[in-house]
Amino acid sequence: MSGLRLFIAEDEPPALARLLEALQRVAPAARVVGTAASVQAARAWLAAHPAPDLMLLDIQLGDGLSLALFDTGVGDPAPGVPVIFTTAHDAFVLDAFKCHAIDYLLKPVSDRDLDAALARYDALRRHFTGDLGGLLATLQLQAPLRSAWRQRLVLRRGAAFASVRCDDVAWCTSIDKLAFVVTRGGERLLADETLAELEAALDPQRFFRANRQFLVALDAIQAFRPHGKGQLKLQLQPAPEAEVLVSQERARAFREWIQR
């Protein structure tokens, strides 16, 4: 990947330093042509400089989400550049893959994951040589095309395994970094996948990521109501022990999703 020009948006200096060190190990020929610590600074840099070949963006920056760089409604055109997202949060996977994402790496980013993401970019770049538009169009379709929406989940029931139809899933939750799936009948089973991986595998027409802890099925939602500061409180069946709140930022998307 000789000559690869990179732009990085990261608001935590230690995380930026670790990423630069990892790049030096896995892609020493790559060149970082710019960095920013905020959405505003990133937007200003991209407007003032030639487009880089690839961007590495932390999703949650000091002044908002880097996903906002791809919002064409703010005046500046969205950057036509592939992206590797690096983040400590797994709640924005599907949104990220609508923004030219090559990959979505959870912090701390390992050399192995970074190397694999860069290799994937290089393979796509070579395939679409001279056709950046074709590459970006392909990346726009990555979320639904990474695999067919899952029809069944293989889950742990004690020492045994159970195959559960996705139609029978009421909601999924993350507890102490473990993901559990609760069926319509109220049975709770352990998943080998993370909540983010379950979200990416399940049909987004039928499942909604309410917050970091809950991924809910449409058919499990009995009702919802306002809950202060623009939040929504969901009533699920079967009912979880904890409240399930949709944040103010996700409330509009939830209302649109549930009316489809």
Sine and cosine of phi, psi and omega as CSV:
sin_phi,cos_phi,sin_psi,cos_psi,sin_omega,cos_omega
0.00,0.00,0.71,0.71,0.00,-1.00
-0.90,0.44,0.71,-0.70,0.05,-1.00
0.99,0.11,0.06,1.00,0.00,-1.00
-0.90,0.43,0.82,-0.57,-0.03,-1.00
-0.98,-0.22,0.84,-0.54,-0.12,-0.99
-0.89,-0.45,0.58,-0.81,0.18,-0.98
-0.86,-0.50,0.70,-0.72,-0.06,-1.00
-0.84,-0.55,0.74,-0.67,0.17,-0.99
-0.91,-0.42,0.90,-0.43,-0.05,-1.00
-0.42,-0.91,0.80,-0.60,-0.08,-1.00
-0.99,-0.16,0.00,1.00,0.04,-1.00
-0.94,-0.34,0.94,-0.35,-0.05,-1.00
-0.79,0.61,-0.68,0.73,0.03,-1.00
-0.89,0.46,-0.63,0.78,0.02,-1.00
-0.92,0.39,-0.63,0.78,0.06,-1.00
-0.89,0.46,-0.69,0.72,0.00,-1.00
-0.88,0.47,-0.67,0.74,0.01,-1.00
-0.91,0.42,-0.63,0.78,0.00,-1.00
-0.92,0.40,-0.67,0.74,0.04,-1.00
-0.89,0.46,-0.64,0.77,0.04,-1.00
-0.91,0.42,-0.66,0.75,0.02,-1.00
-0.90,0.43,-0.65,0.76,0.05,-1.00
-0.89,0.46,-0.62,0.78,0.02,-1.00
-0.89,0.45,-0.55,0.83,0.00,-1.00
-0.98,0.22,-0.69,0.72,-0.14,-0.99
-0.99,-0.11,-0.37,0.93,-0.02,-1.00
-0.58,-0.82,0.91,0.42,-0.10,-1.00
-0.88,0.48,-0.38,0.92,-0.01,-1.00
-0.99,0.11,-0.19,0.98,0.02,-1.00
-0.95,0.30,0.45,-0.89,-0.04,-1.00
-0.80,-0.59,0.82,-0.57,0.06,-1.00
-0.99,0.11,0.92,-0.40,-0.09,-1.00
-0.99,-0.11,-0.19,0.98,0.02,-1.00
-0.16,-0.99,0.45,-0.90,0.07,-1.00
-0.66,-0.75,0.35,-0.94,0.07,-1.00
-0.48,-0.88,0.44,-0.90,-0.02,-1.00
-0.92,-0.38,0.09,1.00,-0.01,-1.00
-0.48,-0.88,0.27,-0.96,0.06,-1.00
-0.90,0.44,-0.68,0.73,-0.02,-1.00
-0.88,0.48,-0.71,0.71,-0.01,-1.00
-0.92,0.39,-0.61,0.79,0.03,-1.00
-0.90,0.43,-0.68,0.73,0.01,-1.00
-0.89,0.45,-0.65,0.76,0.01,-1.00
-0.91,0.41,-0.66,0.75,0.00,-1.00
-0.90,0.43,-0.71,0.71,-0.03,-1.00
-0.90,0.43,-0.53,0.85,0.01,-1.00
-0.96,0.28,-0.42,0.91,-0.13,-0.99
-0.98,-0.20,-0.12,0.99,-0.09,-1.00
-0.77,-0.64,0.36,-0.93,0.13,-0.99
-0.86,0.51,0.55,-0.84,-0.05,-1.00
-0.88,0.47,0.70,-0.71,0.10,-0.99
-0.95,0.31,0.12,-0.99,0.06,-1.00
-0.98,0.20,-0.53,0.85,-0.11,-0.99
-0.43,-0.90,0.59,-0.81,0.05,-1.00
-0.90,-0.43,0.62,-0.79,0.15,-0.99
-0.91,-0.41,0.94,-0.35,-0.15,-0.99
-0.87,-0.50,0.81,-0.58,0.26,-0.97
-0.95,0.32,0.66,-0.75,-0.07,-1.00
-0.97,0.26,-0.74,0.68,-0.05,-1.00
-0.99,-0.13,0.98,-0.22,0.04,-1.00
-0.99,-0.17,0.08,-1.00,-0.11,-0.99
-0.87,0.49,-0.51,0.86,-0.06,-1.00
-0.92,-0.39,0.28,0.96,0.04,-1.00
0.60,-0.80,-0.26,-0.97,-0.03,-1.00
-1.00,-0.05,0.70,-0.71,0.04,-1.00
-0.90,0.43,-0.29,0.96,0.10,-0.99
-0.84,0.54,-0.41,0.91,-0.01,-1.00
-0.90,0.43,-0.34,0.94,0.04,-1.00
-0.88,0.47,-0.39,0.92,-0.05,-1.00
-0.99,-0.17,0.14,0.99,0.05,-1.00
-1.00,0.09,0.97,-0.26,-0.07,-1.00
-0.96,0.29,-0.08,1.00,-0.02,-1.00
-1.00,0.10,-0.02,1.00,-0.06,-1.00
-1.00,-0.07,0.01,1.00,0.06,-1.00
0.90,-0.44,-0.83,0.56,0.01,-1.00
-0.98,0.18,0.57,-0.82,0.04,-1.00
-0.92,0.39,0.51,-0.86,0.04,-1.00
-0.91,0.41,0.64,-0.77,0.00,-1.00
-0.92,0.39,0.79,-0.61,0.03,-1.00
-1.00,0.06,0.88,0.47,-0.10,-0.99
-0.71,-0.70,0.71,-0.70,0.09,-1.00
-0.89,0.45,0.42,-0.91,-0.12,-0.99
-0.71,-0.70,0.62,-0.79,0.30,-0.95
-0.93,-0.36,0.89,-0.46,0.02,-1.00
-1.00,0.06,0.72,-0.69,0.05,-1.00
-0.84,-0.54,0.85,-0.52,-0.14,-0.99
-0.42,-0.91,0.39,-0.92,0.09,-1.00
-1.00,-0.01,-0.01,1.00,-0.10,-0.99
-0.87,-0.49,0.60,-0.80,-0.02,-1.00
-0.94,-0.33,0.26,0.97,-0.13,-0.99
-1.00,0.06,-0.08,1.00,-0.14,-0.99
-0.87,-0.50,0.40,0.92,-0.12,-0.99
-0.85,0.52,-0.80,0.60,-0.07,-1.00
-0.91,0.41,-0.62,0.79,0.06,-1.00
-0.88,0.47,-0.63,0.78,-0.03,-1.00
-0.90,0.44,-0.63,0.78,-0.05,-1.00
-0.97,0.24,0.00,1.00,0.17,-0.99
-1.00,-0.04,-0.01,1.00,-0.12,-0.99
-0.85,-0.52,0.76,0.65,0.09,-1.00
0.88,0.48,0.53,0.85,-0.10,-0.99
-0.98,0.21,0.76,-0.65,0.19,-0.98
-0.99,0.15,-0.67,0.74,-0.03,-1.00
-0.35,-0.94,0.17,-0.98,-0.05,-1.00
-0.70,-0.71,0.98,-0.20,-0.14,-0.99
-0.96,-0.27,0.79,-0.61,0.03,-1.00
-1.00,0.08,0.66,-0.75,0.04,-1.00
-0.97,0.25,0.50,-0.87,-0.10,1.00
-0.95,0.32,0.73,-0.68,-0.06,-1.00
-0.96,0.28,0.83,-0.56,0.01,-1.00
-1.00,0.09,0.43,-0.91,0.07,-1.00
-0.84,0.54,-0.63,0.77,-0.04,-1.00
-0.89,0.46,-0.73,0.69,-0.02,-1.00
-0.92,0.39,-0.65,0.76,0.02,-1.00
-0.90,0.43,-0.70,0.71,0.01,-1.00
-0.87,0.49,-0.68,0.74,-0.01,-1.00
-0.91,0.42,-0.63,0.77,0.01,-1.00
-0.92,0.40,-0.66,0.75,0.03,-1.00
-0.92,0.39,-0.60,0.80,0.04,-1.00
-0.91,0.42,-0.61,0.79,0.03,-1.00
-0.91,0.41,-0.67,0.74,0.07,-1.00
-0.86,0.50,-0.71,0.70,-0.06,-1.00
-0.89,0.45,-0.64,0.77,0.01,-1.00
-0.91,0.42,-0.68,0.73,0.03,-1.00
-0.91,0.41,-0.65,0.76,-0.01,-1.00
-0.87,0.49,-0.70,0.72,-0.02,-1.00
-0.92,0.40,-0.59,0.81,0.01,-1.00
-0.92,0.38,-0.59,0.81,-0.05,-1.00
-0.96,-0.26,0.49,0.87,-0.01,-1.00
-0.79,0.61,0.82,-0.58,0.01,-1.00
0.99,0.16,0.03,1.00,-0.03,-1.00
-0.70,-0.71,0.93,0.38,0.01,-1.00
-0.87,0.50,-0.60,0.80,0.02,-1.00
-0.86,0.50,-0.65,0.76,0.04,-1.00
-0.90,0.43,-0.65,0.76,0.03,-1.00
-0.89,0.45,-0.74,0.68,-0.03,-1.00
-0.92,0.40,-0.59,0.80,0.04,-1.00
-0.90,0.43,-0.63,0.78,0.04,-1.00
-0.90,0.43,-0.68,0.73,-0.01,-1.00
-0.91,0.42,-0.53,0.85,0.03,-1.00
-0.88,0.47,-0.43,0.90,-0.03,-1.00
-0.99,-0.13,0.08,1.00,-0.12,-0.99
-0.87,0.49,-0.69,0.72,-0.10,-0.99
-0.84,0.54,-0.81,0.59,-0.01,-1.00
-0.96,0.28,-0.38,0.92,-0.09,-1.00
-1.00,-0.10,-0.07,1.00,0.02,-1.00
-0.87,0.50,-0.53,0.85,0.15,-0.99
-0.16,-0.99,0.32,-0.95,0.07,-1.00
-0.90,0.44,0.52,-0.86,0.03,-1.00
-0.85,0.52,0.70,-0.71,-0.07,-1.00
-0.90,0.43,0.66,-0.75,0.06,-1.00
-0.98,-0.18,-0.42,0.91,0.01,-1.00
-0.64,-0.77,0.45,-0.89,0.09,-1.00
-0.87,-0.50,0.70,-0.72,0.12,-0.99
-1.00,-0.09,0.89,-0.45,-0.14,-0.99
-0.82,-0.58,0.30,-0.95,-0.01,-1.00
-1.00,-0.08,0.79,-0.61,0.12,-0.99
-0.89,-0.46,1.00,0.00,-0.12,-0.99
0.92,0.39,-0.80,-0.60,0.01,-1.00
-1.00,0.06,-0.13,0.99,-0.04,-1.00
-0.97,-0.23,0.11,-0.99,0.05,-1.00
-0.91,-0.42,0.50,-0.86,0.04,-1.00
-0.74,-0.67,0.64,-0.77,0.08,-1.00
-0.99,-0.16,0.88,-0.47,-0.12,-0.99
-0.89,-0.45,0.76,-0.65,0.07,-1.00
-0.92,0.38,0.68,-0.73,0.00,-1.00
-0.89,0.45,-0.44,0.90,0.07,-1.00
-0.90,0.44,-0.37,0.93,-0.03,-1.00
-1.00,-0.05,0.00,1.00,-0.02,-1.00
-1.00,0.09,0.80,-0.61,0.04,-1.00
-1.00,-0.03,-0.75,0.66,0.04,-1.00
-0.31,-0.95,0.32,-0.95,0.04,-1.00
-0.83,-0.56,0.54,-0.84,-0.02,-1.00
-0.63,-0.78,0.45,-0.89,0.04,-1.00
-0.94,-0.33,0.83,-0.55,0.01,-1.00
-0.75,-0.66,0.88,-0.48,0.00,-1.00
0.79,0.62,0.70,0.71,0.06,-1.00
0.94,0.35,0.14,0.99,0.10,-0.99
-0.96,-0.28,0.61,-0.79,0.00,-1.00
-0.97,-0.23,0.75,-0.66,0.03,-1.00
-0.87,-0.50,0.59,-0.81,0.04,-1.00
-0.92,-0.40,0.78,-0.62,0.02,-1.00
-0.94,-0.34,0.80,-0.60,-0.03,-1.00
-1.00,0.09,0.16,-0.99,0.03,-1.00
-0.88,0.47,-0.48,0.88,0.02,-1.00
-0.99,0.14,0.00,1.00,0.05,-1.00
1.00,-0.03,0.06,1.00,0.03,-1.00
-0.97,0.22,0.69,-0.72,0.02,-1.00
-0.94,-0.33,0.82,-0.57,-0.04,-1.00
-0.81,-0.58,0.48,-0.88,-0.03,-1.00
-1.00,0.00,0.72,-0.69,0.06,-1.00
-0.99,-0.17,0.57,-0.82,0.10,-1.00
-0.98,0.18,-0.26,0.96,-0.01,-1.00
-1.00,-0.07,0.31,-0.95,0.10,-1.00
-0.98,0.19,0.22,-0.98,0.04,-1.00
-0.88,0.47,-0.60,0.80,0.02,-1.00
-0.90,0.43,-0.64,0.77,0.02,-1.00
-0.93,0.37,-0.61,0.79,0.08,-1.00
-0.90,0.44,-0.68,0.74,0.02,-1.00
-0.85,0.52,-0.70,0.72,-0.03,-1.00
-0.93,0.37,-0.41,0.91,-0.07,-1.00
-1.00,-0.01,-0.34,0.94,-0.10,-0.99
-0.99,-0.17,0.52,-0.85,-0.06,-1.00
-0.87,0.49,0.89,-0.45,-0.04,-1.00
-0.93,0.36,-0.20,0.98,0.12,-0.99
-0.96,0.28,-0.37,0.93,-0.08,-1.00
-0.91,-0.41,-0.25,0.97,-0.03,-1.00
-0.77,-0.64,0.65,-0.76,-0.05,-1.00
-0.77,-0.64,0.72,-0.70,0.05,-1.00
-0.99,0.12,0.99,-0.16,-0.07,-1.00
-0.94,0.34,-0.64,0.77,0.00,-1.00
-0.28,-0.96,-0.19,-0.98,-0.07,-1.00
-0.90,0.44,-0.46,0.89,-0.12,-0.99
-0.99,-0.13,-0.34,0.94,-0.16,-0.99
-0.76,-0.65,0.71,-0.70,0.17,-0.98
-0.87,-0.50,0.89,-0.46,-0.20,-0.98
-0.90,-0.43,0.57,-0.82,0.06,-1.00
-1.00,0.05,0.58,-0.81,-0.02,-1.00
-0.83,0.56,-0.70,0.72,-0.08,-1.00
-0.94,0.33,-0.23,0.97,0.01,-1.00
-1.00,0.04,-0.16,0.99,-0.05,-1.00
-1.00,0.07,0.93,-0.36,0.00,-1.00
-0.99,0.11,-0.60,0.80,-0.02,-1.00
-0.20,-0.98,0.21,-0.98,0.13,-0.99
-0.49,-0.87,0.41,-0.91,-0.04,-1.00
-0.50,-0.87,0.35,-0.93,0.05,-1.00
-0.87,0.49,0.52,-0.85,-0.05,-1.00
-0.63,-0.78,0.68,0.74,0.09,-1.00
0.97,0.24,0.62,-0.79,0.04,-1.00
0.81,0.59,0.56,0.83,0.08,-1.00
0.98,0.17,0.04,1.00,0.01,-1.00
-0.98,0.19,0.27,-0.96,0.12,-0.99
-0.83,-0.55,0.65,-0.76,0.06,-1.00
-0.96,-0.30,0.81,-0.59,-0.05,-1.00
-1.00,-0.10,0.63,-0.78,0.15,-0.99
-0.96,-0.28,0.91,-0.41,-0.08,-1.00
-0.94,-0.33,0.41,-0.91,0.10,-0.99
-0.73,-0.68,0.88,-0.47,0.02,1.00
-0.94,0.34,0.43,-0.90,-0.08,-1.00
-0.99,0.17,0.76,-0.64,0.11,-0.99
-0.97,0.23,0.29,-0.96,0.03,-1.00
-0.94,0.35,-0.58,0.81,-0.04,-1.00
-1.00,-0.07,0.43,-0.90,0.11,-0.99
-0.91,0.42,0.57,-0.82,0.07,-1.00
-0.92,-0.40,0.95,-0.30,-0.06,-1.00
-0.93,-0.37,0.66,-0.75,0.15,-0.99
-0.99,-0.16,0.80,-0.60,-0.07,-1.00
-0.91,0.41,0.29,-0.96,0.05,-1.00
-0.84,0.54,-0.63,0.77,-0.03,-1.00
-0.92,0.38,-0.48,0.88,-0.05,-1.00
-0.99,-0.17,-0.12,0.99,-0.12,-0.99
-0.89,0.46,-0.68,0.73,-0.01,-1.00
-0.90,0.44,-0.70,0.71,0.01,-1.00
-0.88,0.47,-0.60,0.80,0.03,-1.00
-0.90,0.43,-0.72,0.69,-0.01,-1.00
-0.87,0.49,-0.65,0.76,0.02,-1.00
-0.92,0.40,-0.66,0.75,-0.04,-1.00
-0.91,0.42,-0.69,0.72,-0.12,-0.99
-0.96,0.28,-0.24,0.97,0.02,-1.00
-1.00,-0.08,-0.04,1.00,-0.05,-1.00
-0.93,0.37,0.00,0.00,0.00,0.00
